[in-house]
Amino acid sequence: MKQQELADRIGINMQSLSKIERGVNYPTFDTLEKIMDVLGVTPNELLSGEWKYIDHTEPYIMDIIKREQDFNVSLDYLSE
């Protein structure tokens, strides 16, 4: 993926993305989430730069955390 395409898909300009890549600026958490979503990587993969031997349950855990409100059900419904 080209730098301009990534910048467009996460909603920032290419100069801002370039500064993030070079360590001049730090991305917001929202921007980090967008980058992870677009690239299909986990937080650990993105921040470490390592894609081998990563526990691939991490994306599922992140999804559960994002949907935490869905799990706020009463104990009465758990038996169903």
Z-matrix of the N, CA and C atoms (Angstrom, degrees):
N
C 1 1.449
C 2 1.525 1 107.99
N 3 1.298 2 115.37 1 135.20
C 4 1.465 3 120.07 2 179.04
C 5 1.526 4 109.78 3 -78.65
N 6 1.307 5 115.46 4 155.07
C 7 1.462 6 121.92 5 -177.68
C 8 1.527 7 111.15 6 -58.05
N 9 1.322 8 117.86 7 -42.57
C 10 1.462 9 121.19 8 -179.24
C 11 1.530 10 111.12 9 -63.88
N 12 1.323 11 116.89 10 -39.15
C 13 1.468 12 120.48 11 179.14
C 14 1.525 13 110.94 12 -64.51
N 15 1.327 14 116.77 13 -44.02
C 16 1.461 15 120.11 14 177.71
C 17 1.525 16 110.25 15 -62.40
N 18 1.318 17 117.14 16 -45.85
C 19 1.471 18 120.72 17 179.21
C 20 1.522 19 110.68 18 -58.05
N 21 1.324 20 117.11 19 -44.24
C 22 1.467 21 121.09 20 179.39
C 23 1.524 22 111.36 21 -62.82
N 24 1.322 23 116.14 22 -42.81
C 25 1.466 24 119.91 23 -176.41
C 26 1.519 25 113.25 24 -70.96
N 27 1.330 26 117.68 25 -26.24
C 28 1.472 27 119.15 26 178.74
C 29 1.521 28 112.07 27 -98.59
N 30 1.328 29 116.14 28 -4.35
C 31 1.463 30 119.78 29 172.58
C 32 1.519 31 115.70 30 82.98
N 33 1.340 32 117.54 31 29.28
C 34 1.463 33 119.95 32 173.95
C 35 1.528 34 108.07 33 -128.34
N 36 1.332 35 115.85 34 164.92
C 37 1.467 36 117.36 35 179.55
C 38 1.533 37 109.82 36 -81.38
N 39 1.320 38 115.18 37 161.38
C 40 1.452 39 120.79 38 -174.90
C 41 1.533 40 112.17 39 -63.64
N 42 1.325 41 117.37 40 -33.78
C 43 1.462 42 119.95 41 179.00
C 44 1.533 43 110.78 42 -63.26
N 45 1.336 44 116.05 43 -40.89
C 46 1.472 45 119.54 44 178.44
C 47 1.520 46 111.05 45 -64.79
N 48 1.332 47 116.42 46 -42.23
C 49 1.458 48 120.03 47 178.51
C 50 1.526 49 110.41 48 -63.63
N 51 1.296 50 117.09 49 -41.48
C 52 1.460 51 121.50 50 178.69
C 53 1.528 52 110.96 51 -60.61
N 54 1.318 53 117.18 52 -41.44
C 55 1.469 54 120.89 53 178.99
C 56 1.525 55 111.01 54 -65.74
N 57 1.342 56 116.68 55 -36.56
C 58 1.465 57 120.58 56 176.87
C 59 1.525 58 109.15 57 -65.12
N 60 1.330 59 116.57 58 -46.34
C 61 1.466 60 120.60 59 -178.54
C 62 1.524 61 112.00 60 -62.26
N 63 1.319 62 117.87 61 -35.03
C 64 1.465 63 121.61 62 -178.87
C 65 1.519 64 112.69 63 -86.49
N 66 1.325 65 118.34 64 -4.01
C 67 1.454 66 121.55 65 179.34
C 68 1.510 67 114.22 66 80.16
N 69 1.343 68 116.82 67 13.21
C 70 1.466 69 121.07 68 178.35
C 71 1.523 70 110.13 69 -75.52
N 72 1.335 71 116.49 70 -41.69
C 73 1.467 72 122.74 71 177.01
C 74 1.523 73 109.15 72 -121.59
N 75 1.321 74 115.81 73 156.28
C 76 1.459 75 121.33 74 176.21
C 77 1.515 76 108.98 75 -105.94
N 78 1.330 77 116.81 76 137.35
C 79 1.471 78 119.60 77 179.95
C 80 1.521 79 111.33 78 -75.73
N 81 1.319 80 115.60 79 155.73
C 82 1.457 81 120.40 80 172.36
C 83 1.523 82 107.97 81 -73.66
N 84 1.322 83 116.59 82 164.65
C 85 1.458 84 120.15 83 177.34
C 86 1.523 85 110.07 84 -61.08
N 87 1.324 86 116.69 85 -38.53
C 88 1.463 87 121.70 86 178.43
C 89 1.528 88 110.90 87 -59.90
N 90 1.320 89 116.80 88 -43.87
C 91 1.464 90 120.98 89 178.32
C 92 1.521 91 110.69 90 -65.16
N 93 1.322 92 117.55 91 -40.85
C 94 1.468 93 120.56 92 176.97
C 95 1.522 94 110.96 93 -60.19
N 96 1.326 95 116.79 94 -43.33
C 97 1.461 96 120.34 95 178.14
C 98 1.527 97 111.37 96 -60.75
N 99 1.321 98 116.39 97 -42.64
C 100 1.467 99 120.10 98 179.17
C 101 1.524 100 111.30 99 -64.17
N 102 1.315 101 116.99 100 -41.82
C 103 1.462 102 120.69 101 178.56
C 104 1.528 103 109.83 102 -61.62
N 105 1.342 104 116.64 103 -45.42
C 106 1.462 105 120.13 104 179.30
C 107 1.523 106 111.32 105 -61.13
N 108 1.320 107 116.68 106 -42.71
C 109 1.463 108 120.42 107 179.90
C 110 1.528 109 111.42 108 -63.45
N 111 1.327 110 116.70 109 -46.38
C 112 1.464 111 120.77 110 -178.26
C 113 1.523 112 111.12 111 -65.32
N 114 1.316 113 117.25 112 -42.13
C 115 1.457 114 120.75 113 -177.24
C 116 1.523 115 113.23 114 -84.96
N 117 1.337 116 116.01 115 -12.27
C 118 1.463 117 119.62 116 179.94
C 119 1.518 118 113.18 117 66.69
N 120 1.340 119 115.97 118 40.41
C 121 1.458 120 120.75 119 179.75
C 122 1.519 121 110.06 120 -120.98
N 123 1.314 122 115.02 121 161.70
C 124 1.460 123 121.43 122 177.35
C 125 1.524 124 109.40 123 -86.82
N 126 1.335 125 117.72 124 165.39
C 127 1.464 126 119.58 125 176.15
C 128 1.528 127 111.83 126 -56.70
N 129 1.320 128 116.80 127 -42.02
C 130 1.459 129 120.71 128 -179.35
C 131 1.530 130 110.98 129 -62.61
N 132 1.324 131 116.56 130 -43.75
C 133 1.464 132 120.44 131 179.18
C 134 1.525 133 110.97 132 -63.92
N 135 1.315 134 116.42 133 -43.74
C 136 1.462 135 120.12 134 -178.04
C 137 1.526 136 111.46 135 -64.44
N 138 1.319 137 116.69 136 -46.15
C 139 1.456 138 120.37 137 -174.12
C 140 1.528 139 113.51 138 -79.70
N 141 1.324 140 116.59 139 -28.53
C 142 1.470 141 118.70 140 -179.78
C 143 1.518 142 112.19 141 -92.05
N 144 1.332 143 115.95 142 -24.33
C 145 1.461 144 119.30 143 -176.57
C 146 1.516 145 112.99 144 77.10
N 147 1.325 146 117.40 145 8.58
C 148 1.459 147 122.07 146 -179.85
C 149 1.519 148 109.95 147 -107.85
N 150 1.330 149 115.15 148 127.80
C 151 1.460 150 119.80 149 -178.10
C 152 1.515 151 112.06 150 -111.99
N 153 1.326 152 117.85 151 -1.92
C 154 1.451 153 120.82 152 178.43
C 155 1.518 154 109.81 153 -96.51
N 156 1.314 155 114.79 154 146.55
C 157 1.456 156 122.27 155 173.35
C 158 1.527 157 113.44 156 59.49
N 159 1.322 158 116.40 157 29.05
C 160 1.466 159 120.54 158 177.98
C 161 1.522 160 108.08 159 -91.37
N 162 1.289 161 116.33 160 138.72
C 163 1.456 162 121.23 161 176.97
C 164 1.516 163 108.23 162 -69.24
N 165 1.319 164 116.84 163 112.17
C 166 1.459 165 120.60 164 -175.05
C 167 1.525 166 113.36 165 -83.03
N 168 1.329 167 116.80 166 12.69
C 169 1.457 168 119.04 167 170.05
C 170 1.523 169 110.72 168 -80.73
N 171 1.336 170 116.17 169 -15.17
C 172 1.463 171 120.32 170 -177.84
C 173 1.532 172 112.99 171 -56.68
N 174 1.353 173 120.01 172 -43.42
C 175 1.471 174 118.53 173 178.30
C 176 1.525 175 112.37 174 -60.31
N 177 1.343 176 116.39 175 -36.14
C 178 1.454 177 119.83 176 179.52
C 179 1.526 178 111.04 177 -68.32
N 180 1.324 179 116.19 178 -38.93
C 181 1.457 180 120.31 179 177.49
C 182 1.527 181 109.98 180 -63.75
N 183 1.338 182 116.97 181 -42.61
C 184 1.460 183 120.56 182 178.57
C 185 1.524 184 110.81 183 -62.44
N 186 1.326 185 116.71 184 -37.96
C 187 1.465 186 120.45 185 178.49
C 188 1.522 187 110.69 186 -65.10
N 189 1.321 188 116.24 187 -41.23
C 190 1.464 189 120.00 188 178.63
C 191 1.523 190 110.59 189 -63.46
N 192 1.310 191 116.69 190 -41.83
C 193 1.462 192 120.07 191 179.02
C 194 1.529 193 110.06 192 -62.01
N 195 1.334 194 116.92 193 -41.57
C 196 1.463 195 120.30 194 179.47
C 197 1.526 196 111.90 195 -64.73
N 198 1.334 197 115.47 196 -30.29
C 199 1.459 198 119.11 197 -177.82
C 200 1.530 199 112.26 198 -102.23
N 201 1.303 200 116.26 199 25.04
C 202 1.462 201 121.41 200 -176.35
C 203 1.523 202 112.54 201 -52.49
N 204 1.297 203 117.25 202 -38.03
C 205 1.461 204 120.63 203 -178.40
C 206 1.525 205 111.83 204 -62.65
N 207 1.337 206 116.82 205 -28.43
C 208 1.461 207 119.92 206 178.58
C 209 1.519 208 112.01 207 -65.13
N 210 1.325 209 116.02 208 -22.90
C 211 1.453 210 119.85 209 -176.38
C 212 1.535 211 113.26 210 -93.65
N 213 1.304 212 115.94 211 4.03
C 214 1.466 213 119.98 212 179.05
C 215 1.523 214 109.65 213 -84.50
N 216 1.305 215 115.62 214 68.81
C 217 1.462 216 121.32 215 179.24
C 218 1.515 217 108.54 216 -111.63
N 219 1.284 218 115.80 217 158.80
C 220 1.465 219 118.59 218 -179.64
C 221 1.522 220 109.84 219 -76.70
N 222 1.308 221 116.59 220 156.97
C 223 1.455 222 122.01 221 179.99
C 224 1.520 223 111.90 222 -62.98
N 225 1.329 224 117.05 223 -22.18
C 226 1.471 225 120.03 224 179.67
C 227 1.522 226 111.84 225 -62.10
N 228 1.310 227 117.41 226 -30.73
C 229 1.456 228 121.10 227 -175.52
C 230 1.523 229 113.00 228 -90.39
N 231 1.319 230 117.99 229 -9.90
C 232 1.458 231 120.31 230 -178.64
C 233 1.531 232 112.94 231 -66.76
N 234 1.315 233 118.50 232 -29.42
C 235 1.461 234 120.77 233 -178.64
C 236 1.527 235 111.27 234 -70.39
N 237 1.326 236 117.47 235 -22.66
C 238 1.468 237 120.62 236 179.66
C 239 1.485 238 108.64 237 -73.71
